Amino acid sequence: MHFSAIFAASSLLLSAVSALPQPALSDAALSRKCNNPPKRVEWRQLKKKEKKAYIDAVLCLTKKKAISGIAGTVNRFDDFVAVHNAQEPWIHWVGHFILWHRYFVAAYEKALRQECGYKGAQPYWDWSVDVRPDDPESMHVFESAIFDSETGFGGNGVKIDYAPGQNPFNLPIGTGGGCVPDGPFTSDAFMNHYPGPEPQCLRRDFIPSLVNTWETPELVAHVLSQPDYTSFARALEGQKSFKTPNIHGGGHFGVGGVTGIMGDAKNSPGDPIFYLHHANLDHIFWQWQQKDRETRLREVGGPVAPLDYSGQNVTMDFLVNLGPLGPDTMLEELLDTEGGKLCYTY
Ligand SMILES: [Cu+2]
């Protein structure tokens, strides 16, 4: 090796060393304690009265006045739909997808607890235990406890025929499509005011094949096996295509189908099940982080702009916010669910 190359290499090493141990979080953030973090569990692990307490808290949010100031919002539940709608173009197929949604679900959990007296944690729905990967048309997954009409979120929408041009993505024909006729979120008890102008009922349009073949233990294992944050994020979301199975899309389009709220990219938080689907994705992310906390509580990556894999990547100090519902927050403050800006566990 030429002398100057050695010199350059050693000075590079020196500058790398001097740039090294910056504290990952500010002292203020580190000193903020997370005591007794709420422990999130799978929906089925809740007792009957805990399920009722959760659903009652969701209905309570719909009775509190909106604070976001976003046109069309009437209540606190609408606030969250509106913030997701407003940010939709830059929070999907990006490096910060999972962290933005972590922040979002945590803010919702906090609202349920602080504004509606809910004592528990945000539950999640682990669809991978319900699916029948070898029987794509099986409706078994929709018999899951989460869709129970007494103790769950109600089931499929009533069967309707699509209007011409209503299926722009050419999804398989769904099995429902209209308003959900049973459970706690029927139109007499629950409506989406946002985006308006007319309030809308909760619609679902189950597509069994998308849940059964996308929300599989095998695909979860594939996501969990990714070696770094960037590849994890990419495996989680897949491509902007309905041809490639991915565990994020399967929950949305399997439940929401062609006409349902869960299948509406902008307004999907209008179905209360959104938060259990996203809490499950967050649980998977948390599990992945636990496998190497040293590295994975300090690592982000992936594109700033949707699907821009050759462009700029997000970094630890990249800022996200929840509009009027949550201040600018660096990604590094969202990596640890029991530190920085967050306080919950699994
Ligand atoms: Cu989203």
Residues whose N, C-alpha, C, O or C-beta is under 5 A from the ligand:
A	BS01	CU	none
